[in-house]
Amino acid sequence: MLSSPQLGAGLMALAGLLAPVAAFAQQAPANTTTAAPDWTVTVGAEAQWEPAYPGANFMRLRPFPAFDIEYKNRFFAKEDMLFGVYFVNNANWSAGLALQYDFTERETSEDARLRGLQNVPATPRAKAFLTYTQSAFTFSTSAAQDIAGNREGLVVDTNATLTLPVGKKLYLTAGPGVTWTNGTYQQTFFGVTPSQSAASGLPVYDAHGGAATGYVTVEADYLITKSLIATVELKFARLYGNSASSPITRRVQQNTDTLALTYTF
């Protein structure tokens, strides 16, 4: 299991790797001849139909505000990233750091099987990210570390997508991804300590870090108008390794469906 200093060093190392990428990407010539506005604002609402907790066999509906706000192509707030700074953000490269709020949680009152285990709260994370786009192809990777002391560890996500137009108003995006989590995260969500075993009746289980989830996303974006967009996203996810083998896990298939309506000013 990685220690907190090692995790912090890992995030600092990733940030250090992003810096030269940003310097290289900023050398690219501008693609437009007109100045971009200082502010870009997109707001709306979305709803997610998701597993109640990691490994759950029942779902819950969670509403969210949808927003994507950028200032001078440098500062931003979007999705679950409450505030962020771009090292670079152009047609091909996007890299930076952000304060993320991870809504993943677990309430023992939600499932009789969880009684005797601990509640796991949503937590803030320090996130480093890198995205490369070439034509219709996009590759993204990120690392997000719990910074609130909730023992929710490090989450690394990598994915690739392809976006294609279908007519003039519909765009389809699809691609695979994998999520890796460290031992701290795994033990918190999927491990069972001796004391928890005695209280819950579940067997003792020591969870280790590794590839935790593989997934494929399919997204459709429909331009109702130039500014108003309706989005449907289907995420087909499956737990692997320690996550799938845990006695806490009731179902390895962990799909999430999202509906959103957004308006860009």
N, C-alpha and C positions, 0 to 999 in steps of 0.2 A: 504494500500500500504506500503511495507517495505521501510524503510529509507536506505540511503547508509551505515551508520554505522552498521545497522542490517545485511545488505547483506554481508558487509566485515566480520563481526563476524561469519556469517554463513559459509562463505568459510574457514575461519580460523578453525572453528570447524570441518568441513569436513576433512581438512588437518590433524587436530589432531587425528581424527578417523583413518585416513589412516596409521599413524605412527606405532601404535601397530600391525596393520595387516601386515605391512612390516616387523616388527621385528619378528613376528611369522613365516611368510613365508620364511624368510631368514634362518631359522633353518633347512629347508628341505635339505636333502643331494643332492649333484649334481648328475644329471642323466647321465653325459658323463664322459669319461675318458681322452678325449683330450681337450686341451685348445682351447677356442673359439677365433676367430680372433678379433683384436681390433675394426675393422670397419666392419659393414654390410651395404651395399649400394644397394638400389633398386631405379631405375629411369625409367621414361616413360612418357606417356601422357594419358589424359583421356578427355572425353567430357560428359557433363551433359545436358539433356533435362529436364528443370525444370520450375515451375511457375515463371513468371516474378517478382512477389513480393508475400508476404504472402496473400492468399485470391484471387489471380488473376485468371481470366478465360482464359488466354492465356499463351503460353509457350515461352521460349527462349533457345537458345543453347549457353552453356558457356564452352569454352575449359579451361583446367587446366593442369599444370605440375603435374605428379604423382611422388612421391618420398617417400622413407622410409629409413632414414639414422640413424644408431645407432653407438655410440662409447663406447666401453668397457661396454656394457650392462647397461650404466648409463645415458648417454645423448642422445637425439634423436631429429629429425625433421621429421614429417610425416603428410601427408594430409593437413589439415588446421592448424595444430599445428607447428608454426614456430620454436619453441625451447622448449624442455622439459627436465625434470629430473625425473628419476625413483627412487622411494624409494626402490622398489623391482621389479624385472622382471625375472621370471623363468617360468617353464613349467605350473605352476598352477596359480600364482598370478602376476598381473601387477598393480602397483599403483604409482601415482606421480602427479606432477604439470607441467603445460605447459602454454606458451603464445599462444593463439589461435587467428586466424584472421577469424572472422565470415563474410562471404561474403553476408549474407542476407541483402538486401537493397530495397529501393523503390524510384523510380523517378516519380514525378507527371506528367512529360511529356509523360510517357508511356501509360497513360490511361486518357481519358477526364473526367472520373468519379473522378479522384484524384485531379483535379484542385481546388485550394483553400486549399488543405492539405499541409503538410510539406514533403520535401524530407527526407528520412531516409538513412544515409550512412552505408556502411559496417563498422565494428568496431572491435578493438582488445578486447580480453577477457582474464581474468585470469581463468584457468581451472584446477580443481582437478578431478582425475578419479581413478576408481577402476575396475579391471576386474578379474574374477575368471574362470578358465577353468578346467574342469574335463572330460577327454576322449573327446567325440564329442560335449559336452555341454559347452557353454560360457555364462556367465552373466556379464553385464557391466553396470556401472552407472557413471555419471559425473555431475558436476555443473560448469557453466561458467558464470562469471560476467563481464559485460561491464566495462572497466577501462578507457575509453576515454571521459566520460561525455556526451555520445550521447543519454542518456536516453533509453538505450536498455536493461537495467535490467539484470535479472538472468534467465538462461535457465538450467533446470535439465532434463537429458535424461536417461532413463533406458530401457534396452532391454535384450532379451535372444535369443540365436540362437543354432541351431543344425547343425553340419557339417558332411556330409557322402560322402564317395568316390563312384563314379560310374565308375567302371573299373579302369584302372591304371593312367589315365591322367585327368579325370574330377572329380571335387569336387563340391557338391551342399551344400549351406548354406541357412537356412531360419529360421525366427522367428519373434515374435511380439515385439513391443516397445511402449513407451509412452513418450511424452515430456510435461513437466510442465514449465510454465513461470509465473513470478511474475507480479504484477500490472503495474510496470513501463514499462516493455516490451509490455504488452497488450495495454496499453493506447497509446504508441507510434505507434504501427503498426495497431491497430484496433479501437482506440478511436477517437471520434470527439468532439472537444471543441466547445463552443458557437461561437467563432470567426471563426473557420474553417467551422462550419455549415453555418454561414452567407455567407462565401466566396464560398462554394462548393454546397450548396443546400441540402447536406446530413443532416439527423437529428442528434441532439446532442446524443452522445453515450459514456457512461462511462464504460470502460472495466476494469475488475478485473482479478486478477491472478487465476491460477488453471490449471487443465489438459487441454492443448490446442490442442494437436495432438496425435492421435493413429495411428499406422502404422504396416505394415508387410513388411519385406524385403525378397527377394529371390535373391540369388547370385550364379552364375556359374563361376568357375575358371578352365580354360583349360590349361594344361601344354603342350605348343607347343614343348618346350625343357625343360630340368631341370631348366634352368635359365629364359626362356622367357614364360610369362604367359599372357593369354588373359582373361579379366574379363567382365562379363555382370551382372549388378545389377538392379533389378526392386524394387522400393520402392512405395508401395501402402499406401498413407497417407490420413487421413481425419481430418478436423478441428472439434473441439468440443467446447461446452460452449460459452464463450464470443467471441471467434474467429469465430465460425460459425454464430453467431447471429449478428455480426457487419454489419452495412450498407456499410462498405468498401468491405466486402467479396463478390466476384462475384461467387465463386465456392468453395464448401467445400471439394471436392476431390482434393488433392494436390500431385499428383504422380511425382516421379522423376526417370528417366532412366539414367544409367551411363554405358559407354563403356570405357575400359582401356586396355592398353598394357604396360607391365612393364618388365624390365630386371634386374636381380640380379647378381651383380659381386661377 
